[in-house]
Amino acid sequence: MLDVVFIMLIFFIVTTSFIKESGVEIERPDSSAATPRPEAQVMVALTAEGAVWVDGRPVDLHRVGAEVAGLLGSEGGVVIQADRRSTTGLLVEVMDRLRESGVDDVAVAATRGGP
């Protein structure tokens, strides 16, 4: 009986997909051209209130570039999950700070759908 439980445990561990989340609830905008990016290494979330979160922790807007550059390895990239109600100015400012820190692989998340 114990062997069966261990085999089931191994089966569930192997078949479980691990999805990286930003740590805050984000309502992403719709896009008909959205494509999956499974190689994202760091998630940056922009809330409707203007807060910036990096991998589940709140970060000051002025330090987001240095914070992400420190977490980013040689492989993978950054995905920005901007809430539908967040401002475009905040999104552009975060993207600028990432580029100033040497982060080139940046994408903006969207939900597949729309017109």
N, C-alpha and C positions, 0 to 999 in steps of 0.2 A: 504494500500500500504506500509506503514511504517513497519507494522508487517512482511510482506513478505521479505522486505529487511533485517530486523534483523534475521529472520529465516535463510535466505541464508547466512548471515554473520556467524552465529553460525555453520552452516553446513560446510562452507569452513574452518573455524578455526579448527573444530574437525577432518576433513578429511585430513588436511595438514600434511605431514610428515616433521619433522624437521631433517635435516641432518647436522651433525657437520663437518665442513670443517677446514682445516688447516690455511687458510688465504692467501696462495700463490698458484700459478699455478704449479702443479707437474705432470710430465709425469711418471706414475708408470710403473714398469716392468710387463711383462706378466708372469702368472703362471697357469699351468693346475690344480694345487691343491689349489688354493685360496678359502678360505671360508669366509663368512660374519662374522663380529664382531660388532654387534650392541651395545654391552655394553661398548664400548670405551668411556672413560670420558675425556681424554686429548689427543689432536692431536699434534704431533711433526712433522714438515716438514723440510726436508733437500733439499736445492736447488742445482742445478748443479754448482753454483758458490761457494758453501761451506757455505752458510748462514744457520743458525738454527732458526726456527720459532716455537713458542709455542702458540697455540690457537690464531693465527693471529698477534702475536707480535714478532719482532726480538729479539733474546736472545743470549748473549755471550755463546760460547761453554763451558766455564768453569763454568757457572752458570746454565746450563740447568737442572742438577739433582736437585738442590735446588728449582728451579722455578717450575718444574713439581711436586715435592714432596709437595710443598705448595698448589698446585691446586688440587691434587688428594685426593679424599675422601676414605672411607673404601670400597666402591663398585666401580666396573669398573676398567679399566686398561688404558694403554697407547698404542697408535698406532703410529708407526713411518712411515711417508710417505716419502720415499727417492726417489728423482728424478732418473730416469734411468741413467743419466749422472753423478750423484754424486759419490764420491769415497767410496769404501768399508771401507777404514780407518776411514772416518768421521762417517759412520754408526756404526762401532764397538766402536768408542770412545764415541759416544752419548749413546749407550747401556751400556757401562761400567760406565759412569757417572750416569745414571739412577739407575743401580744396586747398586752403592756405596751409593746412597741416600735412599736406601731401597725400591725402586720400583721393584717389582718382575713380575708383569703381563705386559709384553711388547710383542707387535706383530709388524711385518713389513707388510705394505700394499702392495698389488699387484693387478693387473687387471686380472680377470679371462679370460683365453684364452691360447694361446701358443700351443705348439705341443701336 
